[in-house]
Amino acid sequence: MNRVLVATLGSVGDLHPFLALARALKQRGHSVLFLSSEPHRAAVEAEGLEFEPILSAHDHERAASHPDLWHPIRGFGVLWRHLAVRSVDATVAVLERESSSHPHTLRVLASPLVLGARLAVDRLPYRLITAHTAPNGLRHLGDPLFLGAWRVPGWWPRTWRRAAWQLLDRWKLQPMAAPFIDGWRKQRGLPALKEPVFERWLHSPHQVIGLYPEAFSPAADDLPVPTHCVGFPLFRPQVPMPGDPGLEHWLGQAVTQPRLVIYAGSSHHHRASAFQACAERLDALGYPTLLLLPGSAPAPFGGLGLIRPWVDLRDTLPRVAGWLHHGGIGACAEGLGAGVRQWSFPSAYDQFENSWHVARRLSLPLDQVQLEEAHIRAGRLPGLTALADWPVTPRLTASEGGDAAIERAVRLILKG
């Protein structure tokens, strides 16, 4: 039996892939400790897992409510200061305790945002596996190359692309990250870093895995570290959601009139009004819409729709015709698994690149998938009038998601 620590920070979308892997490790007989923000405790413990917070509820909510969180340029600084840096001390304290109890046998699966796991591995005896939920976290010079919301023109030569990364490092990323990291290392007798933080150093020196299929984003030939893509480890709660007769009745009518589902994301408070305006407009146009608003009470919506805090997407999406979301990797993966028509309204981080990859998977031009706010508020969704003709068939093979992806990830975590 191995002792495995699983650590992640961020939204529910960041939590779920790691939760799927942690549960699988426990089911295989390993001792698992889950590290995350205090607000995720209930979801983790509901899966029968041991939980320890590395970030307080106050700090988590402070980041979630920050006005710059979803800014395409300033947003990452919010995550770095309020999640990555603030969780370091608690993370390192757990790792010191656990590596002392399980010297040379401890394994740590961590999101790159769990900075303490990367800092401590240079001092403590454990095997670190860095897991990226989306391709955007791995730097390269190939195409498509996204710098935030901006896609670098495909005709740019590699020398220009390399220069763009160097400028971003020099003027944005290094000033943000290096002072804290070098200060932490200096206090412990370690030398300052000699390379950019976000090029190679942030990734584990032992193992890096991509929690997405290789075919979703074919690995570039110049990734900074060897990366094994396992597929989407789609999470399904251990305890099924209670029955919802109203939702079942609504879905049952999809045969005669296509239904749509709209989801703004678990942390997209600033975009909720735009998504709600879209749902209202679609309802007025005669399109029955299910609006997912975390924290809301189940209720009718308009004349044809429903509001729910959440639903079982695995059961719901294959029975509807359209899926509008924020571009998060989990939402993209669920839509591809169901084969439903997708649209996205991205804000920041990996969402723009995710939308590009989804459009490629659906064999659609990007402007038929990724939408602007004016289109969202007006309910102008490309292909809306042809939804009845959209072939709802899975766009993921059996090996690209679910149990197969989880099994591959578990083997890599336990390797070595």
C-alpha positions in Angstrom: 0.0 0.0 0.0 1.3 3.5 -1.0 0.7 6.8 0.8 -0.5 9.3 -1.9 -1.2 13.0 -1.4 -3.5 14.6 -4.0 -3.4 18.4 -4.0 -5.3 21.0 -6.1 -6.6 24.5 -5.8 -9.1 26.5 -7.6 -12.7 26.0 -8.7 -14.9 22.9 -8.8 -13.6 22.3 -12.4 -10.1 22.2 -11.0 -11.2 19.9 -8.2 -13.1 17.2 -10.1 -10.3 15.5 -12.1 -8.1 15.2 -9.0 -11.1 13.9 -7.0 -11.7 11.2 -9.6 -8.0 10.1 -9.4 -7.9 10.2 -5.6 -11.0 8.0 -5.3 -9.6 5.5 -7.8 -6.4 5.3 -5.8 -8.3 4.7 -2.6 -10.4 2.0 -4.3 -7.2 0.2 -5.2 -6.2 0.0 -1.6 -3.9 3.0 -1.3 -3.8 5.5 1.6 -4.9 8.8 0.2 -4.9 12.3 1.7 -6.6 15.1 -0.3 -5.3 18.7 0.1 -7.3 21.6 -1.1 -9.2 24.7 -0.1 -11.5 24.4 2.9 -14.7 25.0 0.8 -14.0 21.8 -1.0 -14.0 19.7 2.2 -17.6 18.5 1.8 -17.2 17.3 -1.8 -14.0 15.4 -0.9 -15.3 13.8 2.2 -18.5 12.7 0.4 -16.2 10.5 -1.7 -14.9 8.8 1.5 -11.5 10.5 1.3 -9.4 12.0 4.1 -9.1 15.8 3.7 -6.8 18.5 5.0 -7.0 22.1 4.1 -4.1 24.0 2.7 -6.0 27.2 2.1 -8.7 28.8 4.3 -12.2 29.5 3.3 -11.5 33.2 3.7 -8.5 33.1 1.3 -10.4 31.0 -1.2 -13.4 33.3 -1.2 -11.2 36.4 -1.4 -9.7 35.0 -4.6 -13.0 34.0 -6.0 -14.5 37.4 -5.5 -11.5 39.4 -6.6 -12.5 41.9 -9.4 -9.5 40.9 -11.5 -9.9 37.1 -11.2 -11.3 36.7 -14.7 -9.3 39.5 -16.4 -7.4 37.9 -19.4 -4.1 39.6 -18.3 -4.3 40.3 -14.6 -6.2 37.2 -13.6 -3.3 34.9 -13.2 -1.7 37.3 -10.7 -4.7 36.9 -8.5 -4.4 33.1 -8.5 -0.7 33.3 -7.9 -0.9 35.7 -4.9 -4.1 34.5 -3.3 -3.9 30.7 -3.9 -0.4 29.6 -4.9 1.6 31.7 -2.5 -0.9 31.7 0.4 -1.1 27.9 0.4 2.7 27.3 0.6 3.2 27.2 4.3 0.3 24.8 5.0 1.3 22.6 2.1 5.0 22.3 3.1 4.0 21.6 6.7 1.9 18.6 5.5 4.7 17.4 3.2 7.3 17.6 6.0 5.1 15.5 8.3 4.1 13.0 5.6 7.6 12.5 4.1 9.0 11.9 7.6 6.4 9.2 8.2 6.8 7.7 4.7 10.4 8.4 3.6 11.1 7.7 -0.1 7.7 6.0 -0.6 5.4 9.1 -0.5 3.8 10.1 -3.8 2.3 13.5 -4.4 0.0 14.3 -7.3 -0.4 18.1 -7.5 -1.7 20.8 -9.7 1.0 23.3 -10.8 -0.9 25.9 -8.7 0.0 24.0 -5.5 3.3 25.8 -5.4 4.4 24.3 -2.0 4.6 20.8 -3.6 7.1 22.0 -6.1 9.1 24.1 -3.7 9.4 21.3 -1.1 10.4 18.5 -3.5 13.9 20.0 -3.7 14.3 19.4 0.1 12.1 16.4 1.0 12.1 12.7 -0.1 8.9 12.2 -2.1 8.0 11.6 -5.7 6.1 14.5 -7.3 3.7 14.1 -10.2 2.6 17.4 -11.8 -0.8 17.1 -13.4 -2.1 19.6 -16.0 -5.8 19.6 -16.6 -5.5 21.4 -20.0 -2.8 21.8 -22.7 -2.4 25.5 -22.0 -0.2 24.9 -18.9 2.7 23.6 -21.0 4.8 26.1 -22.9 5.8 25.4 -26.5 6.5 27.2 -29.8 4.1 25.3 -32.0 0.7 26.2 -33.4 -1.8 27.0 -31.9 0.1 29.2 -29.4 -2.0 31.2 -27.0 -0.8 34.0 -24.8 -3.8 34.5 -22.7 -6.7 35.4 -25.0 -4.4 36.2 -27.9 -3.6 33.5 -30.5 -0.2 34.1 -32.0 -0.5 34.2 -35.8 0.3 30.9 -37.3 2.8 32.4 -39.7 5.0 33.7 -36.9 8.5 32.0 -37.0 9.8 30.2 -33.9 12.3 33.0 -33.2 9.4 35.5 -32.8 7.5 33.0 -30.7 10.5 32.4 -28.4 10.9 36.2 -28.1 7.3 36.6 -27.1 7.7 34.1 -24.2 11.0 35.8 -23.2 9.2 39.2 -23.1 6.3 37.8 -21.1 8.8 36.2 -18.6 10.8 39.4 -18.3 8.1 41.9 -17.8 5.2 39.9 -16.3 5.8 36.4 -15.0 9.3 36.6 -13.4 8.6 39.8 -11.5 5.4 38.2 -10.2 6.8 34.9 -9.1 10.6 34.8 -8.8 11.0 37.1 -5.7 8.9 34.9 -3.5 10.4 31.6 -4.8 14.0 32.8 -4.6 13.4 34.2 -1.1 11.9 31.0 0.1 14.8 29.0 -1.3 17.4 31.3 0.1 15.9 31.0 3.6 16.5 27.2 3.3 20.0 27.4 1.9 19.0 26.7 -1.7 20.3 28.7 -4.7 18.2 31.1 -6.7 16.6 29.8 -9.8 18.6 30.2 -13.0 15.7 29.7 -15.4 12.2 31.2 -15.9 9.8 29.8 -13.3 7.1 28.9 -15.9 9.3 27.4 -18.5 10.5 24.2 -16.9 11.0 24.7 -13.2 7.3 24.7 -12.2 6.8 21.2 -13.5 7.9 18.2 -11.5 11.5 16.9 -12.2 10.0 13.3 -11.8 6.8 13.0 -13.8 4.3 15.2 -15.7 1.0 14.1 -16.9 -1.7 15.7 -19.0 -5.3 15.1 -17.9 -6.6 15.3 -21.4 -6.2 13.1 -24.5 -3.1 13.5 -26.7 -5.4 13.9 -29.7 -7.2 16.8 -28.0 -4.0 18.7 -28.3 -1.2 16.8 -30.1 1.9 17.2 -28.0 4.3 19.7 -29.5 7.8 18.6 -30.3 9.3 21.1 -28.0 7.4 20.8 -24.7 9.7 21.8 -21.8 9.3 18.4 -20.1 8.2 14.9 -21.2 4.5 14.7 -20.7 2.2 11.7 -20.8 -1.4 12.5 -21.8 -3.9 10.1 -20.2 -7.3 11.4 -21.3 -10.1 13.2 -19.5 -10.6 11.6 -16.0 -14.3 12.6 -15.9 -15.6 12.7 -12.4 -18.9 11.1 -11.4 -20.0 11.4 -7.7 -20.1 8.3 -5.7 -23.6 9.1 -4.4 -26.0 9.7 -7.4 -28.0 12.9 -7.4 -31.6 12.6 -6.2 -34.3 12.1 -8.7 -35.8 15.2 -10.4 -39.2 14.5 -12.0 -39.5 18.0 -13.3 -36.2 17.8 -15.1 -37.1 14.3 -16.4 -40.3 15.6 -17.8 -38.5 18.5 -19.4 -35.9 16.3 -21.0 -38.6 13.9 -22.2 -40.0 16.6 -24.5 -36.7 17.0 -26.3 -37.8 14.6 -29.0 -40.3 17.2 -30.3 -38.3 20.4 -29.5 -34.5 20.7 -29.1 -33.4 21.7 -25.6 -30.3 23.7 -24.6 -28.2 23.8 -21.4 -26.3 27.0 -20.3 -23.6 27.0 -17.6 -21.6 30.0 -16.6 -19.1 28.1 -14.5 -18.8 27.6 -10.7 -16.8 30.8 -10.2 -17.9 33.1 -13.1 -20.0 35.4 -11.0 -19.2 38.4 -13.3 -20.5 36.5 -16.3 -23.7 35.2 -14.8 -25.8 38.1 -16.0 -24.7 37.6 -19.6 -25.5 33.9 -19.5 -28.9 34.6 -17.8 -29.7 37.2 -20.5 -28.9 34.6 -23.1 -31.2 32.1 -21.5 -34.0 34.7 -21.3 -33.6 35.6 -25.0 -33.6 31.9 -26.1 -36.7 31.3 -24.1 -38.4 34.3 -25.8 -37.3 32.8 -29.2 -39.0 29.5 -28.2 -35.9 27.4 -27.3 -36.4 25.6 -24.0 -33.3 26.2 -21.9 -31.9 24.7 -18.7 -29.9 27.3 -16.8 -27.3 25.9 -14.4 -26.7 28.4 -11.6 -24.7 26.9 -8.6 -26.3 27.9 -5.3 -29.7 28.6 -6.8 -33.0 26.9 -5.9 -34.7 24.6 -8.5 -37.4 26.6 -10.3 -39.1 27.1 -13.6 -37.5 29.6 -16.0 -39.4 31.8 -18.4 -42.1 30.0 -20.2 -40.2 27.0 -21.4 -37.1 26.5 -19.2 -35.7 25.5 -15.9 -33.1 26.7 -13.4 -31.1 24.1 -11.4 -28.0 24.5 -9.2 -26.5 21.4 -10.9 -27.5 18.3 -12.8 -25.9 15.0 -13.8 -24.2 16.1 -17.0 -23.5 12.5 -18.1 -27.3 11.8 -18.1 -28.5 15.3 -19.3 -26.1 16.4 -22.1 -26.7 13.4 -24.5 -30.5 14.2 -24.3 -30.2 17.9 -25.3 -29.1 19.6 -28.5 -26.9 22.5 -27.4 -24.4 23.2 -24.5 -23.2 26.8 -23.9 -20.5 27.2 -21.3 -17.5 29.3 -20.2 -14.8 27.3 -21.9 -13.5 25.5 -18.9 -11.8 22.2 -19.7 -14.3 20.2 -17.7 -17.2 21.7 -19.5 -15.5 21.1 -22.8 -14.8 17.5 -22.0 -18.3 16.8 -20.9 -19.7 18.2 -24.1 -17.3 16.2 -26.2 -18.2 13.1 -24.3 -21.9 13.7 -25.0 -21.3 14.7 -28.6 -23.6 17.7 -28.2 -23.3 21.0 -30.1 -21.1 23.4 -28.1 -20.6 27.1 -27.8 -18.2 28.9 -25.4 -17.9 32.4 -23.9 -14.3 32.4 -22.6 -12.8 34.9 -20.2 -9.2 34.0 -19.3 -6.7 31.3 -18.5 -7.0 28.2 -20.7 -10.5 28.9 -21.9 -9.6 30.5 -25.2 -7.3 27.6 -26.2 -9.8 25.1 -25.0 -12.4 26.6 -27.3 -10.1 26.4 -30.2 -9.5 22.7 -29.6 -13.2 22.0 -29.2 -14.0 23.8 -32.5 -11.4 21.6 -34.2 -12.9 18.4 -32.7 -16.4 19.5 -33.9 -15.0 20.3 -37.4 -16.4 23.9 -37.1 -14.8 27.3 -37.6 -13.7 29.0 -34.3 -16.3 31.8 -34.8 -19.0 29.2 -34.8 -18.0 28.0 -31.3 -16.3 30.9 -29.5 -18.7 33.8 -29.0 -18.6 37.5 -28.0 -20.7 39.0 -25.2 -23.0 40.8 -27.7 -23.9 37.5 -29.3 -24.5 35.8 -25.9 -26.8 38.5 -24.6 -28.8 38.5 -27.8 -29.1 34.7 -27.9 -27.4 34.7 -31.3 -25.9 31.2 -31.3 -24.5 30.0 -34.7 -26.3 26.9 -35.9 -29.2 27.4 -33.6 -31.8 27.0 -36.2 -30.2 23.7 -37.4 -29.9 22.1 -34.0 -32.4 19.4 -34.9 -30.0 18.2 -37.6 -26.9 18.1 -35.3 -25.7 14.5 -34.9 -25.4 14.0 -31.1 -22.7 11.4 -31.1 -19.7 11.1 -28.8 -16.6 13.0 -29.9 -14.3 11.1 -27.5 -13.3 7.5 -28.0 -13.7 5.1 -25.1 -9.9 5.4 -24.4 -10.0 9.2 -24.3 -12.1 9.6 -21.1 -13.6 8.1 -18.1 -12.3 4.8 -16.6 -9.6 4.3 -19.2 -8.1 7.7 -18.5 -8.3 7.2 -14.8 -6.5 3.8 -15.1 -3.7 5.2 -17.1 -3.2 8.1 -14.7 -3.2 5.8 -11.7 -0.5 3.6 -13.3 1.7 6.6 -13.9 1.2 7.9 -10.3 2.3 4.6 -8.8 5.2 4.2 -11.2 8.7 4.2 -9.9 
